[in-house]
Amino acid sequence: MFTLLSQRQGNLIEQMDAEDADSKQLEQTYADFYALNRLISQWYRVYAKYIRPHAKEIQRQGNIFKVCDVGCGGGDIAFLLFKWLKKDGINAHIIGIDIDNRAIAWAKANRIVSAETAQVNKKKSVGLFFECISTTELIHRNHKVDLVINNHLLHHIPFEKINPFLTECAALGTRVICNDLERSSLAYSLFSLCFPLRYRSSFIYQDGRISLKKSFRKKELEELSSIGWRVQRLFPFRLLLMYETKS
């Protein structure tokens, strides 16, 4: 079961990205992401250390905390973040975007928030919203947010398009947090042993193994990203690529 992942295999394609992907398996994948990402993605740790203090500062200034989740998939991370911010008494406007309309349609149907939390503020509406749109199109709208996030997205992007994508993220938000897998032979082996039965009705098991083969190592991301970005490890087997606009 041990597989040596010394070289990144960026040419591989996840099954869920295929245009003819089975719709039932795809929808089950979106549904399963909610539990899986809470288990492995460590977003609450990221929230507590990096996002909540930033959000509280924005609120102290009398503003709504604005977030864009790029490549949001089924919307689970955006949904969790909205819940955490609400619990901490922070008014937030979160938009989840994805260029795959199948993901946005599922998110709109399954990751809604109540009418009470979708109240309208004088400056901007408070709530969780989803739209099928690209970062390029958002920039053309002059859309600006306090924070841009993405989860398991970097390894999906063709290598030559990663730097332009990061540039667009930095243009959209004053801070950016990219949370992704760190390629590891041990992580691949543990995932292969622990997850085959739990997620057999979705694409998660097969695509998870592909994602680990496509993901980066810390040095690779450091060499790839431009000035102003920093890479930090997050236990276990994760990398955070972060950017903050200089004041």
N, C-alpha and C positions, 0 to 999 in steps of 0.2 A: 504493500500500500504506500510505502515511502517513495516520493517522487522528487527528484532533484530539480529545483526551479531556479537554477543559476541565471538563465537567460529569460528575459521577458518575451512572451508570445503575444504581441500586440495585434497580430492579424486574426486572432480567433474572434468569433462572433457568438454572443449569447443567444440562446433560443428565443428568449422573450423579445428580442429586438427584430426578429424576422417578421416581415409583413404578413406572412401566412401562418403565424403562430396560432395554435389552438386557442380559441377564445376562452373556453372554460379553464384551461390550465393557466392562461394569462391572468384571468380575474382571480383565480386562487392564489397566484403569485403575489398580486397586489395585496390581497387580504393577509397572506402569511408574512409579508414584510413587517407588519405592525408588531408582531411578537418577536420576529427574528431581529429586527433592528434595535428593539429595546434590550435584547439579550446581548448582542455583539457590538453594536455601533458606538456605545458609550456616549451617546449624545447628552444624557443628563449631566455627566461629568463636565462635558464641554459647556453646557448651559450654565452650570453653577460657577465655573471658573472664568469663563470669557464673555458669555452672553448676558447673564442677569446683571452683573455690575454695569455693563454698558447700557442696558435697557433702563436701569434705575436712574442713571445719569441723564439720559434723554428725557425721562419723565420728570425729573427735577427741574429741567429747563422748560417744562410746560408743553412738551411735544409728545405726540404719539410715536411709539417705537415702530419703525417701518422695516420689514424684512422681506427678502425675496429668496425663495427656495428654488434653485435652478435644477432642472431635471428631477422634478419632485416625484415622478412615478405615480403611485397610488395615493400620495399625499400624507403618508404616515408621519414623517418627521415634522412637516409643517403643522399637522394636527397636534402632535405631542408638544411642540414648542408653544403653540397657542395656549394649550391647557396649562402648561407650567407658568407661562407669563400671567395668565389670568389668575391662577392660584396665588401668585406673588403680588397681585394687585396692580399689574402693569398693563396699561392699554396698548394694544398692538394691532397693527394692520399687516397681515401676512399674505403675500401672494405666492402661490406655488405655480411654477410654469414648467411646461414640458413641450417638446416638439412632437410628441406622440399623442395624437388626439384620443387614442384608446385609453391611455393613462389618465388624461384630464377628465374624460367622460366618467370613468370609474371613480375618480376622486370627488367629482362634483356630486355623485350619487351616494357616496359612502363616507365622506369625511366632512360632512356639513357641521356647522355650529348652530346653536340655537338662536332664535330671533333676538333674545335678550342680549347676547354678546355681539350681535351684529348691529349694535346701535350706531347712530351717526353722531360724530363729534363735529364741532365747529370747523376744525381744520382738516380732518380726514376721517373717513369711516373706520370704525373699529371692527375687526372680524377676520375671517379666513376666507380667501378667495382663490380660485384656480382659473388658469387661462392657457390655451394652447398657443404659445408664442415663443420666440427665441430671444436670447439676450440682445442680439443685434437689433431686433425690432423694438425692444424696450428702450434701447439707447436712442433710437430715432424718435421715440416719444418724449425724450428728455426725462425718462423715469429715474428717480433717485431714491435710494433707501439708506437706512443706517447700517444694515447688515445684509450681506449676500452669503447664503450657505449652499452647499451641495453635499450629497451623500452618495458614495460609490459611483461617482460620475466621471472622474478624471480618467479612469482606465477604459471607459467606453469611448472616449474621444480619440479620433485618429491623431497620431503623434504630432504631425505637422500643424494640427489645429489647436493644440493645447495652449501654447503661448498666446495666440490671438484670443482664445476663450478667456484666459486669465486676465488679459488686458481689458476685455469687456466687463468682466466681473468687477474689476477695480474701478471702472468708469461708472458702474451702477451704484456701488456702495462704498461708504467710508471705511468699512471693514469687511473682510471676506474670510470665511472659514470653509475650507474644502476638507472633508473627512472621508478618508478612503482606506482600503486595505493595504497592508504592507506585504509584499510577496515573500512567502516563507514556506519552505518545504515542510516544516513542522506544522504550520497552520493548515496547509493542504492535507496532510495526513490526518490531523485531528478532525477537520471538517468532513473528510471522506468517511471516517469511522463513526462519527456522532450523528450525522444528519440524514442518512439515506432513507430511513423509514418515516421520520416525522414529516418530511416534505415531499413524499412520493407523488402527490396529486398536483403538484405545481412544478415550475421550472427551477425552483430554488437549488435543489441538489446539483443538478447538472450545470446550471449557470454559475453557481457559487464556485465550483471547481475551475470553471473557465475564467471567472473573474480573478481568482487567485493567481492564475497563470499570466493574466494580462496586467496585473497590478505592478506598482513600482516598489523599489527599495529607496530608503532615505537618501542615499547619495545620488541616485538617479533623479529624484525630484529636485534636489538642491541644484544639480547641474542644469536641469531643464528650466526651472523658474528664473525669472529675471530679478533685478535689484528691487528690494522692498518687500520681497516675499521671504518667509522663513518656514522651515520644516521642523516639526516636532513629533517625536514618537508618542503614541498613546497606547498603553498596555490594555489588552494584548493584541499584537499584530495589526496595529493601526498607525496611520500617519495623518497628521494635521498640517495642511499647507495654508498659511495665514498671511493676511495683508492688512495693513492699517495706513490710511492716508496720513501723511505728516501734516501737522497743524501749522 
